[in-house]
Amino acid sequence: MFVLKGILRAESQEKVLIYLSLRETGYAKSIAEFYGAPITPIQKQLVRLEEEGVIISRTIGKVRQYELNPRYPFIQPLKALLKMAAAIYPAQVSVDLMIHRTRPRKNGKPLEKVR
């Protein structure tokens, strides 16, 4: 679903921004897996957005973690725009983005989404 088609260059760019606005942090593989998208376009958008100063990253172990840049001059209007765009997404996608499980799970235990 490409809601911000007239504003953003690519659907993968929208996916990255929506993901980071709702989850606050993320890395390329987690974003790609969430949307079921190839990782290459996601990585390219992350690099481009970081070069333009929209997002920032830091390395944690071997993983490069990204988040919206709080010093970006238009961060508040961008967050408002992304919040309105997320409201148009199907309800299940928004709910799935809001649920962020970080604890490890026992091997073989089925995945249950807890609110």
C-alpha positions as CSV (number, residue, x, y, z in Angstrom):
1,M,0.0,0.0,0.0
2,F,1.6,3.3,-1.2
3,V,-0.4,6.1,0.5
4,L,2.2,8.9,0.1
5,K,2.7,8.3,-3.6
6,G,2.8,12.0,-4.7
7,I,5.2,13.0,-1.9
8,L,7.8,10.2,-1.7
9,R,9.9,8.7,-4.4
10,A,9.4,5.0,-3.7
11,E,7.1,2.6,-1.8
12,S,10.1,1.2,0.1
13,Q,10.8,4.8,1.3
14,E,7.3,5.0,2.8
15,K,7.6,1.6,4.4
16,V,10.9,2.6,6.1
17,L,9.5,5.9,7.4
18,I,6.2,4.4,8.6
19,Y,8.0,1.6,10.3
20,L,10.5,3.9,12.1
21,S,7.8,6.4,13.1
22,L,5.6,3.7,14.7
23,R,8.3,1.4,16.2
24,E,10.8,4.2,16.8
25,T,13.8,2.0,15.9
26,G,14.5,-0.8,13.4
27,Y,17.1,-2.4,11.1
28,A,16.9,-3.3,7.5
29,K,16.1,-7.0,7.9
30,S,13.3,-6.4,10.4
31,I,11.7,-3.8,8.1
32,A,12.0,-6.1,5.1
33,E,10.6,-9.1,6.9
34,F,7.7,-7.1,8.4
35,Y,6.5,-6.0,4.9
36,G,7.6,-9.2,3.2
37,A,9.7,-7.1,0.8
38,P,13.2,-7.7,-0.6
39,I,15.9,-6.3,1.7
40,T,17.9,-4.5,-1.1
41,P,15.4,-1.6,-1.8
42,I,15.0,-1.2,2.0
43,Q,18.7,-0.9,2.5
44,K,19.0,1.6,-0.4
45,Q,16.3,3.8,1.1
46,L,17.9,3.6,4.6
47,V,21.2,4.8,3.1
48,R,19.6,7.6,1.1
49,L,17.5,8.8,4.0
50,E,20.5,8.8,6.3
51,E,22.6,10.8,3.8
52,E,19.8,13.4,3.6
53,G,19.6,13.6,7.4
54,V,16.1,12.3,7.8
55,I,17.2,9.3,9.9
56,I,20.2,8.4,11.9
57,S,21.9,5.1,12.7
58,R,24.1,3.5,15.2
59,T,25.8,0.1,15.2
60,I,24.8,-2.3,18.0
61,G,27.0,-5.4,17.7
62,K,26.9,-6.4,14.1
63,V,23.5,-4.7,13.4
64,R,23.0,-1.1,12.2
65,Q,19.9,0.2,13.9
66,Y,18.0,3.2,12.5
67,E,15.7,5.8,13.9
68,L,14.2,9.1,12.9
69,N,16.6,12.0,13.4
70,P,15.3,14.2,16.2
71,R,17.5,17.1,14.9
72,Y,15.9,17.0,11.4
73,P,14.4,20.5,10.9
74,F,11.0,19.1,9.7
75,I,10.7,16.2,12.1
76,Q,7.4,17.4,13.7
77,P,5.6,17.9,10.3
78,L,7.1,14.6,9.1
79,K,5.8,12.7,12.1
80,A,2.4,14.3,11.7
81,L,2.3,13.3,8.1
82,L,3.4,9.7,8.8
83,K,0.8,9.4,11.6
84,M,-2.0,10.5,9.2
85,A,-0.6,8.0,6.5
86,A,-0.5,5.2,9.1
87,A,-4.2,5.9,9.9
88,I,-5.1,5.1,6.3
89,Y,-3.3,1.7,6.4
90,P,-5.3,-1.4,7.1
91,A,-6.0,-1.7,10.8
92,Q,-4.1,-5.0,11.1
93,V,-0.9,-3.5,9.7
94,S,-1.0,-0.6,12.2
95,V,-1.7,-3.0,15.1
96,D,1.2,-5.3,14.0
97,L,3.5,-2.2,13.8
98,M,2.6,-1.1,17.3
99,I,3.3,-4.6,18.8
100,H,7.1,-4.8,19.4
101,R,8.3,-8.0,21.0
102,T,11.9,-8.0,22.0
103,R,12.1,-10.8,24.6
104,P,13.4,-14.2,23.4
105,R,10.9,-17.0,23.0
106,K,11.4,-20.7,23.9
107,N,12.2,-22.9,20.8
108,G,9.1,-24.3,19.3
109,K,6.7,-22.1,21.2
110,P,4.1,-20.6,18.8
111,L,4.1,-16.9,18.2
112,E,1.3,-15.1,20.0
113,K,0.8,-11.4,19.7
114,V,0.2,-9.8,23.1
115,R,-1.0,-6.3,23.5
